[in-house]
Amino acid sequence: MIRLFVAIALPIDVRTQLASLQTGLSNARWIDKDNMHLTMRFIGEVSEQDAREIDSVLGGLVEPAIKVELHGLGYFDRRGRVHSLWVRVKKSDALTHLQTKIERVLVNFGLEPEKRKYTPHVTLARIHDMPVERLAPWLSDQGDFSVPVFMAHQFLLVETFRGHGGATYTPVAEYDLFEAL
């Protein structure tokens, strides 16, 4: 079995700017800048045969390149306790369209539909049991963070390897997005 997700890679200069935010929170487990990405769809564990077929169905998508804009910070929490810190990805029609198409081909392939509402973001840190109010000063200090808009010319099928130091991600397939005229 292999563990997969679909993502958009971030340019190195964007990842470097994101990494500059990774300071000032004691119980944050910062994401290595080489692992930063924009998840389009989590797949989970599948057989190697299913992975090959997923590669094939994703390869059949013909979609335009998209503009990606990162601006602002946010977090996911459970009952007032923060567990993930992230940079917001501005929703756009093009991004929503691509994510919807990816979801559709994966459901048609046989995967269960994603139950959670899609919230485009780039994870900066995993956080263990921090009250939301303790994160507020850090969010205020970092405030209006943004990076220049960039074009995504491809999306990836990525394999996850779990280890003691956290997960590492390895692209197993790349799918080009075409340039609109």
Helices and strands as residue ranges (DSSP letters): E 2-9, H 12-19, E 28-30, G 33-35, E 37-46, H 48-59, E 66-68, E 70-78, E 81-89, H 93-109, E 121-131, H 132-142, E 150-152, E 154-163, E 166-176
